[in-house]
Amino acid sequence: MIMAKKFSELREKMPLESRLRVQEQVKKALAEMPLNELRQARGLSQEMLAEALGIQQPAIAKMERRTDMYISTLRSHIKAMGGELEITAHFPDGEVKITNFSQL
């Protein structure tokens, strides 16, 4: 009979280098995700988010499938999830936060 082991026990047996590599992969996966995964990671259903935005659930489903939308729409979506949208341009010599859209 095979006994199930706790993941934490298995992780502790991993070499430090492997654990650090896994932590980096998890960190990267959490830093980049589509809107629907972000909503789910925040513990929100489409219905809950729709209620917070004062719209119907199908509008959330449609928004999450879009690849193009107004910045103001995206900002309100993120705000309803408890976040704040910032737009940053990345260049080889540094980053610049774009402020034109701050007041939308």
C-alpha positions as CSV (number, residue, x, y, z in Angstrom):
1,M,0.0,0.0,0.0
2,I,1.4,3.4,-1.0
3,M,1.0,6.1,1.6
4,A,0.4,9.6,0.5
5,K,3.0,12.1,1.6
6,K,2.5,15.8,2.4
7,F,3.9,18.1,-0.2
8,S,5.8,20.1,2.4
9,E,7.6,16.9,3.4
10,L,8.6,16.2,-0.2
11,R,9.6,19.8,-0.7
12,E,11.9,19.7,2.3
13,K,13.7,16.7,0.8
14,M,14.4,18.6,-2.4
15,P,17.9,20.1,-2.9
16,L,18.0,23.9,-2.0
17,E,18.7,24.7,-5.7
18,S,15.6,22.9,-6.8
19,R,13.4,24.6,-4.2
20,L,14.7,28.0,-5.2
21,R,14.0,27.3,-8.9
22,V,10.5,26.2,-8.1
23,Q,9.9,29.3,-6.0
24,E,11.0,31.5,-8.9
25,Q,8.7,29.6,-11.3
26,V,5.8,30.1,-8.9
27,K,6.6,33.8,-8.5
28,K,6.7,34.3,-12.3
29,A,3.5,32.4,-12.8
30,L,1.7,34.6,-10.2
31,A,3.2,37.8,-11.7
32,E,1.7,37.1,-15.2
33,M,-1.8,35.9,-15.8
34,P,-4.9,36.6,-17.8
35,L,-7.8,38.5,-16.2
36,N,-9.9,35.3,-15.6
37,E,-7.0,33.7,-13.7
38,L,-6.4,36.9,-11.8
39,R,-10.0,37.0,-10.8
40,Q,-9.9,33.4,-9.7
41,A,-6.7,33.9,-7.8
42,R,-8.4,36.7,-5.9
43,G,-11.2,34.3,-4.9
44,L,-13.8,36.1,-7.0
45,S,-16.5,34.5,-9.2
46,Q,-17.7,36.3,-12.3
47,E,-21.0,36.9,-10.5
48,M,-19.3,38.6,-7.6
49,L,-17.2,40.8,-9.9
50,A,-20.2,41.7,-12.0
51,E,-22.1,42.8,-8.8
52,A,-19.2,44.9,-7.7
53,L,-19.1,46.6,-11.2
54,G,-22.9,46.9,-11.4
55,I,-23.1,44.9,-14.6
56,Q,-24.3,41.4,-15.7
57,Q,-22.2,38.3,-15.4
58,P,-22.1,37.7,-19.2
59,A,-20.3,41.0,-19.6
60,I,-17.5,39.8,-17.3
61,A,-17.2,36.6,-19.3
62,K,-17.0,38.7,-22.5
63,M,-14.4,41.1,-21.0
64,E,-12.2,38.2,-19.9
65,R,-12.1,36.9,-23.4
66,R,-11.2,40.2,-25.0
67,T,-7.7,41.0,-26.2
68,D,-8.4,44.7,-26.7
69,M,-10.3,47.1,-24.4
70,Y,-10.4,50.6,-23.1
71,I,-7.9,51.4,-20.3
72,S,-10.8,52.8,-18.2
73,T,-12.6,49.5,-18.5
74,L,-9.5,47.5,-17.5
75,R,-8.9,50.0,-14.6
76,S,-12.4,49.6,-13.2
77,H,-12.1,45.8,-13.6
78,I,-8.9,45.7,-11.6
79,K,-10.2,48.2,-9.0
80,A,-13.3,46.0,-8.4
81,M,-10.8,43.2,-7.6
82,G,-9.2,45.4,-5.0
83,G,-6.2,46.4,-7.1
84,E,-4.8,49.4,-8.9
85,L,-3.8,49.5,-12.5
86,E,-0.4,51.1,-13.4
87,I,0.9,51.3,-17.0
88,T,4.7,51.0,-17.3
89,A,6.9,51.1,-20.4
90,H,10.0,48.9,-20.3
91,F,13.1,50.0,-22.1
92,P,16.6,48.5,-22.2
93,D,17.9,51.4,-20.0
94,G,15.0,51.5,-17.6
95,E,11.2,51.7,-16.9
96,V,8.8,54.7,-17.2
97,K,5.4,54.8,-15.5
98,I,2.9,56.3,-17.9
99,T,0.8,58.8,-16.1
100,N,-1.6,60.0,-18.8
101,F,-4.2,57.5,-17.7
102,S,-4.0,58.0,-14.0
103,Q,-7.1,60.1,-13.8
104,L,-9.4,57.9,-15.9
